[in-house]
Amino acid sequence: MIRSIVGGVIAGAAGEVLLNVISYADMFVRARPASQMPGKAAGKLADLVGIELAKPGERAEKLEARKESAGALMGYGVAMGIGVLYAVLRRLGLRLPLPLAGLAIGGTAMAFSDSIATAVGATDPRSWGVSGWMLDVIPHAAYGVATAATLDLIDPL
């Protein structure tokens, strides 16, 4: 079971790297700025649980930097956590073909992240349009496939 958990962490991290590569490639090709949503969600979550991201008297740039980094760290946490969840389910007998496993993993990560961000008011998926949805679906699908494939390599059953 430990091998599956460690494998899930590694696989989830590998998937998150691919998600980020796809997102940054899109930013490069289309010259679009980074999404502010992860940082917004992290800031709102911190407020909800009473965590101060800025010390009294600090400049606003430090607060924004902490929000942005907390959003990125949350993304890695979700990616690795879902990798572990899939690894444990797989160890318990769940068997899915790679494409289906990838879509299920990616869809779970996307649903979890988007639900949290929507719940705290950091985004409204109803306003995204087709382009916005594709910016979310494609990287998450790639994350899922990469996570499943990496886990198959690390922890073959």
Contacts in CASP RR format, 6 or more apart in sequence:
PFRMAT RR
TARGET T0000
AUTHOR 0000-0000-0000
METHOD contacts of the structure
MODEL  1
MIRSIVGGVIAGAAGEVLLNVISYADMFVRARPASQMPGKAAGKLADLVG
IELAKPGERAEKLEARKESAGALMGYGVAMGIGVLYAVLRRLGLRLPLPL
AGLAIGGTAMAFSDSIATAVGATDPRSWGVSGWMLDVIPHAAYGVATAAT
LDLIDPL
1 88 0 8 1.000
1 91 0 8 1.000
3 155 0 8 1.000
4 84 0 8 1.000
4 87 0 8 1.000
4 88 0 8 1.000
4 90 0 8 1.000
4 91 0 8 1.000
4 155 0 8 1.000
5 84 0 8 1.000
5 87 0 8 1.000
5 88 0 8 1.000
7 83 0 8 1.000
7 84 0 8 1.000
7 87 0 8 1.000
7 150 0 8 1.000
7 151 0 8 1.000
7 154 0 8 1.000
7 155 0 8 1.000
8 80 0 8 1.000
8 81 0 8 1.000
8 83 0 8 1.000
8 84 0 8 1.000
8 86 0 8 1.000
8 87 0 8 1.000
8 147 0 8 1.000
8 151 0 8 1.000
8 154 0 8 1.000
8 155 0 8 1.000
9 80 0 8 1.000
9 81 0 8 1.000
9 83 0 8 1.000
9 84 0 8 1.000
10 150 0 8 1.000
10 154 0 8 1.000
11 83 0 8 1.000
11 86 0 8 1.000
11 87 0 8 1.000
11 146 0 8 1.000
11 147 0 8 1.000
11 148 0 8 1.000
11 150 0 8 1.000
11 151 0 8 1.000
11 154 0 8 1.000
12 79 0 8 1.000
12 80 0 8 1.000
12 81 0 8 1.000
12 82 0 8 1.000
12 83 0 8 1.000
12 84 0 8 1.000
12 143 0 8 1.000
12 146 0 8 1.000
12 147 0 8 1.000
12 150 0 8 1.000
12 151 0 8 1.000
13 76 0 8 1.000
13 79 0 8 1.000
13 80 0 8 1.000
14 146 0 8 1.000
14 147 0 8 1.000
14 150 0 8 1.000
15 79 0 8 1.000
15 142 0 8 1.000
15 143 0 8 1.000
15 144 0 8 1.000
15 146 0 8 1.000
15 147 0 8 1.000
15 150 0 8 1.000
16 75 0 8 1.000
16 76 0 8 1.000
16 79 0 8 1.000
16 80 0 8 1.000
16 143 0 8 1.000
17 146 0 8 1.000
18 139 0 8 1.000
18 142 0 8 1.000
18 143 0 8 1.000
18 146 0 8 1.000
19 79 0 8 1.000
19 139 0 8 1.000
19 140 0 8 1.000
19 142 0 8 1.000
19 143 0 8 1.000
19 146 0 8 1.000
20 139 0 8 1.000
22 138 0 8 1.000
22 139 0 8 1.000
22 142 0 8 1.000
23 35 0 8 1.000
23 135 0 8 1.000
23 139 0 8 1.000
26 32 0 8 1.000
26 135 0 8 1.000
27 33 0 8 1.000
27 34 0 8 1.000
37 117 0 8 1.000
37 122 0 8 1.000
37 123 0 8 1.000
38 68 0 8 1.000
38 71 0 8 1.000
38 72 0 8 1.000
38 74 0 8 1.000
38 75 0 8 1.000
38 117 0 8 1.000
39 67 0 8 1.000
39 68 0 8 1.000
39 70 0 8 1.000
39 71 0 8 1.000
39 122 0 8 1.000
40 67 0 8 1.000
40 117 0 8 1.000
40 121 0 8 1.000
40 122 0 8 1.000
40 123 0 8 1.000
41 71 0 8 1.000
41 74 0 8 1.000
41 116 0 8 1.000
41 117 0 8 1.000
41 120 0 8 1.000
41 121 0 8 1.000
41 122 0 8 1.000
41 123 0 8 1.000
42 67 0 8 1.000
42 68 0 8 1.000
42 70 0 8 1.000
42 71 0 8 1.000
42 73 0 8 1.000
42 74 0 8 1.000
43 53 0 8 1.000
43 67 0 8 1.000
43 70 0 8 1.000
44 120 0 8 1.000
44 121 0 8 1.000
44 122 0 8 1.000
45 74 0 8 1.000
45 116 0 8 1.000
45 120 0 8 1.000
46 52 0 8 1.000
46 53 0 8 1.000
46 67 0 8 1.000
46 70 0 8 1.000
48 120 0 8 1.000
53 63 0 8 1.000
53 66 0 8 1.000
53 67 0 8 1.000
53 70 0 8 1.000
54 60 0 8 1.000
54 62 0 8 1.000
54 63 0 8 1.000
54 66 0 8 1.000
55 62 0 8 1.000
75 113 0 8 1.000
78 109 0 8 1.000
78 112 0 8 1.000
78 113 0 8 1.000
79 109 0 8 1.000
79 143 0 8 1.000
79 147 0 8 1.000
82 105 0 8 1.000
82 106 0 8 1.000
82 108 0 8 1.000
82 109 0 8 1.000
82 112 0 8 1.000
82 147 0 8 1.000
83 105 0 8 1.000
83 147 0 8 1.000
83 151 0 8 1.000
85 108 0 8 1.000
86 94 0 8 1.000
86 101 0 8 1.000
86 104 0 8 1.000
86 105 0 8 1.000
86 147 0 8 1.000
86 148 0 8 1.000
86 151 0 8 1.000
87 151 0 8 1.000
87 155 0 8 1.000
90 151 0 8 1.000
90 155 0 8 1.000
90 157 0 8 1.000
91 155 0 8 1.000
91 157 0 8 1.000
95 157 0 8 1.000
96 102 0 8 1.000
96 104 0 8 1.000
96 148 0 8 1.000
98 145 0 8 1.000
98 148 0 8 1.000
98 149 0 8 1.000
98 152 0 8 1.000
99 145 0 8 1.000
101 144 0 8 1.000
101 148 0 8 1.000
102 141 0 8 1.000
102 144 0 8 1.000
102 145 0 8 1.000
102 147 0 8 1.000
102 148 0 8 1.000
103 141 0 8 1.000
103 144 0 8 1.000
103 145 0 8 1.000
104 144 0 8 1.000
105 143 0 8 1.000
105 144 0 8 1.000
105 145 0 8 1.000
105 147 0 8 1.000
105 148 0 8 1.000
106 140 0 8 1.000
106 141 0 8 1.000
106 143 0 8 1.000
106 144 0 8 1.000
106 147 0 8 1.000
107 140 0 8 1.000
107 141 0 8 1.000
107 144 0 8 1.000
109 140 0 8 1.000
109 143 0 8 1.000
109 144 0 8 1.000
110 136 0 8 1.000
110 137 0 8 1.000
110 140 0 8 1.000
114 123 0 8 1.000
114 125 0 8 1.000
114 136 0 8 1.000
117 123 0 8 1.000
118 124 0 8 1.000
118 125 0 8 1.000
125 133 0 8 1.000
128 136 0 8 1.000
END
